[in-house]
Amino acid sequence: MHASDNSVIIENKSGTMKMRVIPTGACVTDLWLTDGNGKKRNVVVSYEDEERYKTNPYYLGAAVGRSAGRQKEGIITMPDGSVITVPANEGKHHLHGGEAGLSKQEWTLHQSAPDKVVCTILSPDGDGGYPGDVRVSVTYEVTDENRWIISYSAESSADTPLNLTQHTYFNLSGAPRPVTDHRLSIDADRVLFLDEEDIPERIVQVDDEPDFDFRSKRDLSFLPEAAHPQMTQVGGGVDHPFLLNKAVTPEIVLESPDLRLEVTTDDEAVVIYTGNKFDREEYVKYQGICIETQYRPNALGDAILRKGDIYQKETVFQFKTV
């Protein structure tokens, strides 16, 4: 699958964590972990054919922007009352920055250290229907503590909506099998329920909807039998934004029988997607789980980067043996 000559490989000093990044979408194609016994595993879902990253229907490993998630009918009401309409690319709605969003574009990769790569792109005024020239920088760093640190930075020549995320799918087994042997916890009292067209619409207390209560660690073996109408609507699983309590760290924990992933983020929300709609010919259903830290979707009018301001945030994924 490694056809790109422009890829960058970063590795921590201890040799326990190695990542491969390609310019298309600043996509992470591989994240190899080596345990104390020398056993290696790639804990992210990848395409076998690297050409697939050019269209990337599942957004595997991609830096997503200018917006993450769905925006109803592509209509954004700015704080001054003006209205921006960005193109639809999922029915009549706008998803992940549109058909030619940042996840489909070519980024510049600069390996600033053996364990760090800086991915940059200039998104010009009008790109994807968004105002302003926006310079985006996303830095991936791997540390000796087996942390993958993602640092985001951006500046714009005009007030503009901006909501970036990283769309890697994790499978801690390193094997092409469902994550139904994993367990998940999310420190979130609230979840956004979806309307009939999958637009996040209504904040619900998980106390009232126990199927969405992940405050205590839950076994994902329930996914194939998921019967809640909100879950059957999205293919039999989870594809929902959770509003983080911002009270504890780590805020999200994913655990397989022998590996633990802890997630800490500056963001207020996380979209959890359990791979419900993977094509059965290419992947098995539930082969990966996506942990998309971001501002809540369908609220771009509140996610404004002002001219002259700097957009900055960080998410950390840390891997530990169980």
C-alpha positions as CSV (number, residue, x, y, z in Angstrom):
1,M,0.0,0.0,0.0
2,H,3.0,2.3,0.3
3,A,3.1,3.8,-3.2
4,S,3.6,7.4,-2.2
5,D,7.2,8.7,-2.4
6,N,6.2,11.8,-0.5
7,S,5.2,10.1,2.7
8,V,6.8,10.9,6.0
9,I,7.5,8.4,8.7
10,I,8.0,9.6,12.3
11,E,9.1,7.4,15.2
12,N,9.7,7.9,18.9
13,K,13.1,7.6,20.4
14,S,12.4,4.3,22.0
15,G,11.1,2.7,18.8
16,T,7.8,1.7,20.3
17,M,5.6,4.0,18.1
18,K,5.9,4.7,14.4
19,M,3.5,6.6,12.2
20,R,3.3,7.1,8.4
21,V,1.6,10.2,7.0
22,I,0.9,11.1,3.3
23,P,0.2,14.5,1.8
24,T,-3.3,13.6,0.6
25,G,-5.6,14.8,3.4
26,A,-2.6,14.7,5.8
27,C,-3.8,11.1,6.2
28,V,-2.3,8.8,8.8
29,T,-2.0,5.5,6.9
30,D,-0.2,3.5,9.6
31,L,0.4,3.7,13.3
32,W,2.6,0.9,14.5
33,L,3.0,0.0,18.1
34,T,5.7,-2.4,19.4
35,D,5.1,-4.1,22.8
36,G,7.6,-5.3,25.4
37,N,7.9,-8.6,23.6
38,G,8.8,-7.0,20.2
39,K,5.3,-7.7,18.8
40,K,4.2,-5.1,16.3
41,R,0.7,-4.1,15.4
42,N,-0.9,-1.4,13.2
43,V,-3.7,0.0,15.3
44,V,-5.4,2.1,12.6
45,V,-7.6,1.0,9.7
46,S,-6.0,1.6,6.3
47,Y,-6.7,1.2,2.6
48,E,-4.8,-1.6,0.9
49,D,-4.7,0.5,-2.3
50,E,-3.2,3.9,-1.5
51,E,-5.0,5.4,-4.5
52,R,-8.1,5.1,-2.4
53,Y,-7.0,8.0,-0.2
54,K,-7.6,10.4,-3.1
55,T,-11.4,9.8,-2.9
56,N,-11.4,8.4,0.7
57,P,-15.1,7.6,1.1
58,Y,-14.6,6.7,4.8
59,Y,-12.2,9.6,5.5
60,L,-9.7,7.1,6.8
61,G,-6.9,8.8,8.8
62,A,-7.7,12.2,7.4
63,A,-7.4,15.8,8.7
64,V,-11.0,17.0,8.2
65,G,-11.9,20.6,7.4
66,R,-12.9,23.3,7.0
67,S,-15.7,21.8,9.0
68,A,-16.2,18.4,10.8
69,G,-19.5,16.7,10.8
70,R,-22.8,17.6,9.1
71,Q,-24.2,21.1,8.6
72,K,-27.9,21.1,7.8
73,E,-28.5,22.1,4.2
74,G,-25.1,23.8,4.2
75,I,-26.6,26.9,5.7
76,I,-24.5,28.8,8.2
77,T,-25.8,31.9,10.0
78,M,-22.8,34.1,11.0
79,P,-22.7,36.1,14.2
80,D,-23.5,39.4,12.3
81,G,-26.7,37.8,10.8
82,S,-25.3,37.2,7.3
83,V,-25.8,33.8,5.8
84,I,-23.2,31.6,4.1
85,T,-24.4,28.6,2.1
86,V,-21.8,25.9,1.5
87,P,-22.3,23.1,-1.1
88,A,-24.2,19.9,-0.3
89,N,-22.3,16.6,-0.7
90,E,-24.5,14.3,1.4
91,G,-28.0,14.5,0.0
92,K,-28.9,18.1,0.7
93,H,-26.5,18.5,3.5
94,H,-22.8,19.5,3.9
95,L,-20.5,16.9,5.4
96,H,-16.8,17.2,6.5
97,G,-16.1,20.4,4.5
98,G,-17.7,19.3,1.3
99,E,-16.7,17.2,-1.7
100,A,-13.3,18.9,-2.0
101,G,-12.7,19.5,1.6
102,L,-9.2,19.6,3.2
103,S,-9.3,15.8,3.6
104,K,-9.2,15.5,-0.2
105,Q,-6.5,18.1,-0.8
106,E,-2.7,17.9,-1.0
107,W,-0.9,19.1,2.1
108,T,2.7,20.1,2.6
109,L,4.5,17.8,5.0
110,H,7.6,18.9,6.9
111,Q,9.4,16.6,9.2
112,S,10.7,19.0,11.8
113,A,12.1,16.2,14.0
114,P,12.4,12.4,13.9
115,D,9.3,12.2,16.0
116,K,7.3,15.1,14.5
117,V,5.7,16.1,11.2
118,V,4.1,19.5,10.5
119,C,1.3,19.4,7.9
120,T,0.3,22.7,6.3
121,I,-2.1,23.9,3.7
122,L,-3.5,27.2,2.4
123,S,-7.2,27.1,1.9
124,P,-8.0,30.1,-0.3
125,D,-11.0,32.4,0.0
126,G,-14.0,30.7,-1.4
127,D,-12.6,27.2,-1.0
128,G,-15.5,24.9,-0.4
129,G,-17.8,28.0,-0.2
130,Y,-16.0,29.3,3.0
131,P,-14.8,32.9,3.3
132,G,-11.2,34.0,4.0
133,D,-7.7,32.7,3.1
134,V,-7.1,30.2,5.9
135,R,-3.6,28.9,6.7
136,V,-3.9,25.6,8.6
137,S,-1.2,23.7,10.4
138,V,-1.7,20.3,11.9
139,T,1.3,18.8,13.8
140,Y,1.5,15.1,14.6
141,E,4.0,14.1,17.2
142,V,4.8,10.6,18.7
143,T,6.4,10.5,22.2
144,D,8.3,7.9,24.2
145,E,5.2,7.7,26.5
146,N,3.4,6.3,23.4
147,R,1.4,9.5,23.0
148,W,0.2,10.7,19.6
149,I,-0.2,14.5,20.1
150,I,-2.2,16.4,17.5
151,S,-1.8,20.2,17.6
152,Y,-4.0,22.4,15.4
153,S,-3.3,26.0,14.4
154,A,-5.0,28.3,11.9
155,E,-5.3,32.0,10.9
156,S,-7.8,33.6,8.5
157,S,-7.9,36.8,6.5
158,A,-11.6,37.1,7.2
159,D,-14.1,35.9,9.9
160,T,-14.9,32.3,8.9
161,P,-16.4,29.1,10.4
162,L,-13.7,26.5,11.3
163,N,-14.0,23.2,13.0
164,L,-11.2,20.7,12.4
165,T,-10.8,17.1,13.4
166,Q,-8.8,14.0,12.8
167,H,-10.7,11.0,11.4
168,T,-8.5,8.0,12.1
169,Y,-10.3,4.7,12.9
170,F,-8.7,2.7,15.7
171,N,-8.7,-1.1,16.1
172,L,-6.4,-1.9,19.0
173,S,-6.2,-5.6,18.0
174,G,-4.2,-4.7,14.9
175,A,-6.3,-7.3,13.0
176,P,-9.1,-7.0,10.4
177,R,-11.8,-7.9,12.8
178,P,-14.7,-6.1,14.6
179,V,-14.0,-3.9,17.6
180,T,-16.8,-5.8,19.4
181,D,-14.2,-7.1,21.9
182,H,-13.2,-3.5,22.9
183,R,-14.7,-1.5,25.7
184,L,-15.5,2.2,25.6
185,S,-16.0,4.9,28.2
186,I,-16.9,8.6,27.6
187,D,-17.1,11.2,30.3
188,A,-20.3,12.8,28.8
189,D,-23.7,13.4,30.5
190,R,-25.2,14.6,27.2
191,V,-25.5,13.3,23.6
192,L,-26.9,14.9,20.5
193,F,-29.7,12.9,18.9
194,L,-30.2,13.0,15.1
195,D,-33.1,14.0,13.0
196,E,-34.4,11.6,10.3
197,E,-31.6,12.8,7.9
198,D,-28.8,12.3,10.5
199,I,-28.4,15.9,11.4
200,P,-27.5,16.4,15.1
201,E,-30.5,18.3,16.4
202,R,-31.5,17.7,20.0
203,I,-29.4,17.5,23.3
204,V,-30.4,14.5,25.4
205,Q,-29.4,13.5,28.9
206,V,-27.8,10.0,28.9
207,D,-29.6,9.4,32.2
208,D,-32.8,9.3,30.1
209,E,-31.2,7.2,27.3
210,P,-29.1,4.5,28.9
211,D,-28.1,3.0,25.5
212,F,-26.0,6.1,25.1
213,D,-24.5,6.2,28.6
214,F,-20.8,5.4,28.4
215,R,-19.8,7.1,31.6
216,S,-18.9,3.6,32.9
217,K,-16.8,1.4,30.7
218,R,-19.1,-0.6,28.3
219,D,-18.4,-3.7,26.2
220,L,-19.0,-3.0,22.5
221,S,-20.2,-6.6,22.0
222,F,-23.7,-5.0,22.1
223,L,-23.2,-3.4,18.6
224,P,-24.5,-6.2,16.4
225,E,-27.8,-6.3,18.4
226,A,-28.1,-2.5,18.8
227,A,-31.9,-1.9,18.7
228,H,-32.3,1.7,19.8
229,P,-33.9,3.6,16.9
230,Q,-31.1,6.2,16.9
231,M,-28.6,3.3,16.5
232,T,-30.5,1.4,13.8
233,Q,-30.9,4.6,11.9
234,V,-27.2,4.9,11.4
235,G,-26.5,1.3,10.4
236,G,-26.7,-0.4,13.7
237,G,-24.3,1.4,16.1
238,V,-23.1,4.8,17.2
239,D,-22.5,7.8,15.0
240,H,-23.3,10.6,17.4
241,P,-21.8,13.7,19.1
242,F,-21.2,13.5,22.8
243,L,-20.8,16.7,24.8
244,L,-17.8,16.2,27.1
245,N,-18.2,17.1,30.8
246,K,-14.6,18.5,30.9
247,A,-14.3,17.2,34.5
248,V,-11.8,14.3,34.3
249,T,-8.8,13.1,32.3
250,P,-8.7,11.0,30.3
251,E,-12.1,11.9,28.9
252,I,-12.4,9.0,26.5
253,V,-11.0,5.5,27.0
254,L,-11.0,2.7,24.5
255,E,-9.7,-0.7,25.6
256,S,-9.0,-4.1,24.0
257,P,-8.1,-7.2,26.0
258,D,-4.4,-6.1,26.0
259,L,-4.2,-2.4,25.0
260,R,-5.7,0.8,26.3
261,L,-6.2,4.1,24.4
262,E,-6.7,7.2,26.6
263,V,-7.9,10.5,24.9
264,T,-7.7,14.0,26.3
265,T,-8.8,17.0,24.3
266,D,-9.3,20.8,24.4
267,D,-12.5,20.3,22.3
268,E,-16.0,20.4,23.8
269,A,-17.3,17.4,22.0
270,V,-16.5,14.1,20.4
271,V,-18.3,12.2,17.6
272,I,-18.0,8.5,18.1
273,Y,-18.5,6.4,15.0
274,T,-18.3,2.6,15.2
275,G,-17.8,1.8,11.6
276,N,-21.4,0.7,11.1
277,K,-21.4,1.3,7.3
278,F,-18.1,-0.2,6.2
279,D,-18.5,-2.0,2.9
280,R,-18.6,-5.7,3.7
281,E,-16.3,-6.5,0.7
282,E,-13.6,-4.2,1.8
283,Y,-13.9,-4.3,5.6
284,V,-15.9,-6.1,8.2
285,K,-18.6,-4.2,9.9
286,Y,-17.3,-2.4,13.1
287,Q,-13.7,-2.9,12.0
288,G,-12.7,0.4,13.5
289,I,-13.9,3.1,15.8
290,C,-13.5,6.8,15.0
291,I,-13.0,9.2,17.9
292,E,-13.5,12.6,16.3
293,T,-12.8,15.4,18.8
294,Q,-14.3,18.7,17.6
295,Y,-16.7,21.5,18.3
296,R,-20.3,20.1,18.1
297,P,-21.5,19.6,14.6
298,N,-24.3,21.5,12.9
299,A,-23.3,24.6,14.8
300,L,-20.8,26.3,12.5
301,G,-22.3,29.7,13.2
302,D,-20.9,29.4,16.7
303,A,-17.5,28.0,15.5
304,I,-16.0,31.2,14.1
305,L,-12.3,32.0,13.7
306,R,-12.1,35.8,13.7
307,K,-9.7,37.7,11.4
308,G,-6.5,38.4,13.4
309,D,-7.2,35.6,15.9
310,I,-5.4,32.3,16.1
311,Y,-7.2,29.0,16.1
312,Q,-5.4,26.6,18.5
313,K,-6.3,23.3,20.1
314,E,-4.8,19.9,21.0
315,T,-5.9,16.3,21.2
316,V,-3.7,13.5,22.7
317,F,-4.1,9.8,22.1
318,Q,-2.1,7.8,24.6
319,F,-1.6,4.0,24.3
320,K,-0.9,1.8,27.3
321,T,-0.6,-1.9,27.8
322,V,-3.3,-3.5,29.9
